[in-house]
Amino acid sequence: MSKSYDFPHAPGHLIRRAHQVSVAAFMEETASYDVTPVQFALLNALMDTPGADQVTLAARVAFDPATSGSVIGRLEAKGWVRREADQNDRRRKLLWITPEGESTVQQMKRAVARVQTRILGPLNATEREQMMRLLSKLVAGHAKD
């Protein structure tokens, strides 16, 4: 019996490795944009919910609200996000994607589509559908109510 834990067959390890594959593909395909997967997700969420506050936006992309502030700050520094204090609650910051940010997201869509294709590339069509169904079920099963 081996003394070490069987990491190659552990779900957590395989999920972590799959995440590494995903991030590496994203960074390669989007290198010219100097954007991270989380930044891209936040920008996309802002396109759908202009004027959202930081906490709501972070929740939409399943990201830590405390950490999202620094990520949003980097997007703001690039000129892709505009942040304003809420008139009813000055502590609350409302966010909008700028025209430049929206243009960048639109330009990135092909690169991000290539990422998705690369991630699932080793699988056949049936396996890709099954993988997506199982990943969706796994995430939904762990979602907080």
N, C-alpha and C positions, 0 to 999 in steps of 0.2 A: 504494500500500500504506500502510495506516495505521501511524503510529509507535507507537501505544499498543496494549496487549494487549486482546484482544477479550473483556472481562469479561462482557458480556451473554450470551455463549454458553459461558462456562466453568463446568463442573460445580461447582467449589468455590464460585464466586460465587453460583450459583443455589441451592445448598444453604444457604449463609449467608443469602440473602434469604428462603428458605423458613423457616429457623429464626427469623428476625426476625418473619415473619408469624405463626408458631406462638406465639412468646412474647407478642407483642402481643395476640393473641386470648385467650391464657390469662390475661394480666393484666387484660384488660377483663372477661372473664366471671367472674373470681374476685376482683375488686377488694375486695369486702366482707370477704374472708377474710385479706387481707394475707399472702399466701403466694406463693412462687415455684414454677415447675415442678419444680425440683430438690427443694425442701422437700416438695412433694406426693408426688413419687416416693419419697423416703426414708420418709415416713410410711406410704405404701402397702406398701413393702417390709417395714417393721417389723410391719405387721399380719400379714404372712405368715410372718415369722421373728422372733417376740419373743425377746429375749435375745441377739440377734446382736451381734457386736462391730462397731466402727466401720469397720474395713477390709473385713469381709465385707459389711456393709450397702452401703458405697460401691461395691463390685464388683457387687453385684446391680443397681444402677441405672447402672452405667458412669460413675461419677463419681470424681474424684481423691480418694483417701483423705485426703491432707493437708488439702485444702480442706474436706472434709466435716466436719471438727471444728468449724469456725466456723459452718457451716450447722446442725449438730446443736445447737450452743450456742444459736443463735437459737430453735430449736424447743423446747429445754429452757426458755428464758426465757419462752416463751409458755405453758408448762405442758403442752405436747403430747408431750414425750418425757421419760423418766426415764433417767438414766445412773448406773450403779453400777460400782465396781471389781470385776473378776473375783476371786473368792476364791482361785483357784489362781495367778493372775498379776495382781498389783495394778496393773501398768502398763496392762493391757488393760481397756477400758471396755465394759461390756455395756449394751445399750439396749432399752427397752421403750416402746411407745406408751402414753400415758395414756388413761383413759376419755374425757377431754376432747378429746385429739388424735384418737382414733378417731371420736368423734362429729362432729368437724369434717370429717374425711375423708369420712364418710358423707354429710354435708350437701353437700359439694363435688362429689359424683359427677355430678349433673345438669349443673352448670356445666362440668365437664371434658368431659362427653359433647358439650355444645354446642360446645366448642372444637374437638373432633375433626371435627365436622360442618362447622364454619366453615372449617377448614384445607382440607378436601377439597371444599368447596362449588363451586368453579369446574369440577369434573370431573363427568362423567356416571358412572353406576353401574359401567360396564365399566372406565372409566379409573381410578376409585377403587380397584377390585380390583387392577388392573394396577399402579398406583402403590404400593400396600401390598406387593404381591408383590415388586416391584423394590427398594423401600426395604429390605425384609427381607433380600433377597438381597445387596444392597450392604453392609449392616451385617454380615451373617454372613460375607461374603467378606473383611472386614477384621478380624474378631474374632481376638484373640490366642488361640493354643492353650494 
